[in-house]
Amino acid sequence: MIRRTLVAACLLSTLLTGAADPGLPFQDPSRPVAERVDDLLGRLTLDEKLALLHQAQAAIPRLGIAFHKNGTEALHGVGWSNDQNDGWKQKIAGGTVFPQALGLGSTWDPALIQRVGSAVGDELRGLNSENPDLWGLQAWAPVVDLLRDPRAGRNEEGYSEDALLTGAISTAYGKGLQGDDPAHLKVAPVLKHYYAYNNENRRGLESSDLTPRIEKEYYQQAFRTAISANAATGVMASYNKVNGRPTHVDADLNAEVRSWTDQRLYNVSDAWAPHSLTDYQQYFATKPEAFAAVIKQGLDSFTIDDNRAQPMIDILKEALAKGLLTEADVDDSVRSALTIRTRLGHFDPDGGPYKKITKDVVDSPAHRALNRETAGKAAVLLKNSGLLPLKNPSSAAVVGPLADALHRDWYGGQPTYQVTPLAGVKEKVADVSTGTGLERIALKHLDTGKYVTATDGNVVVADRTALSEWDLTDWTGPVSTLRNVGNGKLLGGNWGPFNTVADNPDGWYVQQQFALEKQADGSYLVKYEGYEIDEGWFWIDEPYVTVGADGVLGMGTKDQAARFAKEVLVDGIAEAARQAASKDVAVVVVGSHPFVYAREFHDRDDLRLGDGQKRLIEAVRKANPRTVVVLETSYPVIVDTPNLLWTTHAGAETGHAVADVLFGAVNPAGRLTQTWYSTDDLPSILNYDIAATGMTYLYNRQPTLYPFGHGLSYTTFGYQGLKAQGNQVSVKVTNTGRVAGDEVVQLYTSQQESRFKQPDKQLRGFQRVSLRPGESKTVTFTVDFSTWDQTRNRWIVEQATHDVLVGSSSERIRQRTTLQVRGEVVPPRDLTATTRAMDFDTYAGVKFVPETLLRGDAVAGPGTISFTKARFGAAFTALAAGTGTIEVRRGTTLIGTVSVSSAEWSTVSAAVRAGSGDLRLVLSEGVRLSSFSLK
């Protein structure tokens, strides 16, 4: 009776004060996390447990548990979150905005990036201390997507096209976010996006078809590195399919990802994606089936329906009632959620060791200094004729559309201050002139003789006024923005009629994008590029600006497009050239706008700099040969000029960093993390087999402008004494120049012979070292030579000879030797045993499809799969489905044919001639093959 009274008193106190009883086991930090979680789980009702499976986790006042929201964006600083108390509106953080993730990768400096991650974690904690409902401590960062195609719209979110480099940088950033307390998390980082996700157009419908070797060695590898290092607390599934199955119900979320660590992971969905399984991808017939599969396949949290958990709860209850899901399944996912919240200190009486961090840390002087350091170390000197570093010029012209402007990106926060390149140069040079280098134009409607003009409402054609004048910025590819001179607003609109209401092109649907297409007669059509229509959501595939009878600008087909004359009113390019001609040096700052011509939901077709910016570079260089081009982009572009410095959109300190490098205060040592191709005539962005397409430096067969790992310095380095033995490689590096600098020492290997198709060369290690003039350091690497053996479905080290290559880029090798690697000799394939069709050696034409809804991959015809160096018997048996035939060939010789005639998986067989050598299976259209044997 006394015990019941005490418990009742404790519960009453909890209800009245909102504070939990400090005596409850789940609140005791001295107990093991698993014990605390089990205690709390046992106190929850079913409805409370189900609510914890949502992104927005409702408070549980009776236990003193506060509201918690997953998913603060923190890609390169605290970016944004959604406010449940303000209609779930996006709230953009004000704080330290570091260089874009692509720029963080270009530092090749994990130690620095861990410091950056720690600063971001501190700032998220600081914001959380002021508003915990908004700034939740589970961060959706870093992004581990491999940048295997530079046309992908989200290129700026990733680190590199290389798995080893991406794994190292993401591990560093994740460790920084987490903090170094052994029992608590400062922030809970979640890796995005699992996996093989690198195209935006039709991103939910297209499938990334992966061979087992490409999947294991490339697309999963960077995730594996970070998870194995315990540098992340889970993964977010991606929007795409892999081998025909949506990643949100990919069995690897459990079977693979959770096997990489002994810590409990908390895996989450991407926004709306669980609904996509029925509403868009149509992979499941009903939501209870889909939602049950999401949980059973390895996700623990639903990011859907804003902050409304009840629709999800109702669906999951229906799944439970139908036996599609058990309460044990629910408990397992809830246990994951509670584990992370326990480690974040949510249930500690004092909030845990990181609770003391306050908002004072946000945008602190120390973080500003770190930001400047990082932006400087990220900058890559692509070309230098000898002009750089600049030697105390007395005057400079700093021109271009990005000379005096900085732009945030979709996943970035809002800097509290800005140092533009112009401001940075002004700190170094007394006499500086500037200009945007833009053309100011009018668009004359040829049918009426009137001009495109802004009004208080729609944009119309009318008599010319100041509201008929537009500043034209050609960004990258064919896409431009037009800013009205009279009101300062951008031309835009929701597919017409058009208006001028936006200050910047920074919404989810970027409506302020147009392409001026010159016709053979000199007139122009204006194509609307504000939205990608490939999803089939609009009635015009290629929309163009039209002019109605009332003069209002609208949208129609190309045949309906209005014809315009482009009248140049002010030639900003010529003005920039005049300024440059009279100065000691010219700095042309050009590049991309992060929201224009591709970002999330939009891919690029063209990697070229916009026409106006190209003409600006040419005109300024002609006027003043002492011209430096600063290229500020979120992705590779095709630019070649004698003095070229590249940076990403690098945050508030961009201008300081640019000036630091231009004037030699920082010796550039950033290196490219992607191959910069000299063409955009590349293989299909939807083909993820980089070995087949020849994409990335690993297999490159495309013409190259700047290679992977490239970057120049103001000093020189010598390499001596390369040694390789076992899995150890060492080399001495010496600064042979006159100034201190950093060198990024890069180790590559190339396997001379292999049972498997290997990369042309592969990054095996890297180290950024700082050296004074004349100073030497010996750099040592430990190499993992593991490769995936699809003949036996396991990792092995293959006995082989490797070329060992050390240098300053993938194409600038300074020392080389060979190394005999001891390992296994892969035996001939034994096809008398059951063999998965997906474990082929080569393929042509076939597609990869789910074997069943939730398990296994299969091969679908028409096409061929081949198994080399094999031995096989005379009795061919296969698990197949569909209607058609499977031809069995030894080399090119037909040795048997089997008919398939069942829509369901069934066993088919045929007698063939036994033998050895290369076996080929030719599948006709409509046939699917899961496995086979030749006994």
Buried (B, 14 or more C-beta within 10 A) or exposed (E): EEEEEEEEEBBEBBEEEEEBBEEBBBBBBEBEBEEBBBBBBEBBEBEBBBBBBBBBBBBBBBBBBBBBBBBBBBBBBBBBBBBBEEEBEEBBBBBBBBBBBBBBBBBBBBEBBBBBBBBBBBBBBBBBBEBBBBBBBBBBBBBBBBBBBBBBBBBBBBBBBBBBBBBBBBBBBBBBBBBEEEBBBBBBBBBBBBBBBBBBBBBBBBBBBBBBBBBBBBBBBBBBBBBBBBBBBBBBBBBBBBBBBBBBBBBBBBEBBBEBBEBBBBBBBBBBBBBBBBEBBEBBEBBBBBBBBBBBBBBBBBBBBBBEBEBBBEBBBBBBEEEBBBEEBBBBBBBBBBBBBBBBBBBBBEBBBBBEBBBEBBBBEEBBEBBBBBBBBBBBBBBBEEBBBBEEBEBBBBBBBBBBBBBBBBBBBBBBEBBBBBBBBBEBBEEBBBBBBBBBBBBBBBEEEBBBBBBEEBBBBBEBEEBBBBBBBBBBBBBBBBBBBBBEBBBBBEBBBBBBBBEBBBEEEBBBBBBBBEEEEEBBBBBBBBBBBBBEEEEBEEBBBBBBEEBBBBBBEEEBBBBBBBBEBBBBBBBBBBBBEEBBBBBBBBBBBBBBBBBBBBBBEBBBBBBBBBBBBBBBBEBBEBBBBBBBBBBBBBBEBBBBBBBBBBBBBBBBBBBBBBBBEBBBBBBBBBBBBBEBEBBEBBBBBBBBBBBBBBBBEBEBBBBBBBBBBBBBBBBEEBBBEEBEBBBBBBBBBEBBBBBBBBBBBBBEEBBBEBBBBBBBBBBBBEBEBEEBBEBEBEBEBBBBBBBBEEEBBBBBEBBBBBBBBBBEBBBBBEBEBEBEEBEEBBBBEEBBBBBBBBBEEBBBBBBEEEEBBBBBBBBBBBBBBBBBBBBBBBBBBBEBBBBBBBEEEBBBBBEBEEEEBEEBBBEBEBBEBBBBBBBBEBBBBBBBBBB
